Amino acid sequence: MTALWIAHVRVTDADRYARYAALATDAIAAHGGQFLARGGRYVTLEGPDRPRNVVARFPSVEAAEACYRSEAYQQALAHARGAAERELSIVEEA
């Protein structure tokens, strides 16, 4: 079953986060991820407000997790650390 990678982000350092996003895009694509939402309008109804919301569809939970744990994504993530407050979940689609 396909899975959704759902990230809620507040960027605190736009330059560093832009480096993360450029590298993460390639890592996500390499694992079969396709972006469904990347920024854009949003409404927070509960929880902390995170103005950047990203949803990507992967072929499976395993593919999404493999992406996260991959060397390429971890290299990208190094740029996001200290440049954003983030929550990231992987959810299997019904």
Buried (B, 14 or more C-beta within 10 A) or exposed (E): EBBBBBBBBBBEBEEBBEBBBEBBBEBBEEBBBEBEBEEEEEEEEEEEEBEBBBBBBBBBBEBBBBBBEBEBBEEBBBBBEEBBEBEEEBEEEE
